[in-house]
């Protein structure tokens, strides 16, 4: 085509009008031209109906509201994506944006978080929360950051070191002799060994049948697990220790966190902290209800102060092991916890 046959340039206004008409003809609107929302995949191994998973969904809703829909958190329950230590690794490497998991699953990468599973260190969740937002939490968060994890808050699971069994009431460490007891975390397994039992590792889903068949004599677990999984149907005795409170850290991949705009990070942190408060208030009531139910089903013993002292003495090796694994950081956490 030569200069004589080349068409004249289209006026700017006409060019824009043609573009707009073309987009409308394709079914597009002004809203669809906006930036796509930030999507964060969030995994948990707990079922969709569990209180912690329900809290995860409320967290997602809060973030969406705070960011006016700019951030969409997709919650995947029941281990659909990852569970256990695999979930921790996925967040650490960036294979997963976010997730929540029991502290024991983080032991390999963030050993300091084990402190919450050591019996008789903490007395309740309010004490834990105060320390979490101070030097104790700072130390744990620093350790998590070193392996690519940003911890935003924690989920409260409940009183987590009650012991059920079929043989006899467990009042002193001597009562554990000869018993096969399933532990629910690496630290509880060590605690059972220190108390004189033969600890057994198995999935929670296998415990009911194992107790029923006599494969194990009992289990150390939370009040909520005993009640919700109906382990009281295959047990005779329970000991309430009120000595350990399970912490479930809410995690996000550190690089993903740093890539987010400052206002989005603020919205995520504010929502996570608000849900943390809600869960602590809820779990205090739930544990009371669970304890009442278990009392109706089993022969329940509550440790006396004198018995608690005997248990603490027997459990000294558990704390010693924690210090051997965590060094100065672990020692400082225990010092802060016992101020």
Secondary structure as GFF3:
##gff-version 3
##sequence-region A 1 339
A	DSSP	alpha_helix	12	25	.	.	.	ID=ss1
A	DSSP	three_ten_helix	31	33	.	.	.	ID=ss2
A	DSSP	beta_strand	38	43	.	.	.	ID=ss3
A	DSSP	alpha_helix	51	66	.	.	.	ID=ss4
A	DSSP	beta_strand	71	76	.	.	.	ID=ss5
A	DSSP	alpha_helix	85	93	.	.	.	ID=ss6
A	DSSP	beta_strand	98	102	.	.	.	ID=ss7
A	DSSP	three_ten_helix	103	106	.	.	.	ID=ss8
A	DSSP	three_ten_helix	111	117	.	.	.	ID=ss9
A	DSSP	alpha_helix	125	132	.	.	.	ID=ss10
A	DSSP	alpha_helix	135	145	.	.	.	ID=ss11
A	DSSP	beta_strand	149	159	.	.	.	ID=ss12
A	DSSP	beta_strand	162	165	.	.	.	ID=ss13
A	DSSP	three_ten_helix	173	176	.	.	.	ID=ss14
A	DSSP	beta_strand	180	182	.	.	.	ID=ss15
A	DSSP	alpha_helix	186	195	.	.	.	ID=ss16
A	DSSP	beta_strand	198	200	.	.	.	ID=ss17
A	DSSP	alpha_helix	204	213	.	.	.	ID=ss18
A	DSSP	beta_strand	218	221	.	.	.	ID=ss19
A	DSSP	alpha_helix	223	228	.	.	.	ID=ss20
A	DSSP	three_ten_helix	231	234	.	.	.	ID=ss21
A	DSSP	beta_strand	237	240	.	.	.	ID=ss22
A	DSSP	beta_strand	245	253	.	.	.	ID=ss23
A	DSSP	alpha_helix	254	259	.	.	.	ID=ss24
A	DSSP	alpha_helix	262	297	.	.	.	ID=ss25
A	DSSP	beta_strand	299	302	.	.	.	ID=ss26
A	DSSP	alpha_helix	305	314	.	.	.	ID=ss27
A	DSSP	alpha_helix	316	337	.	.	.	ID=ss28
###
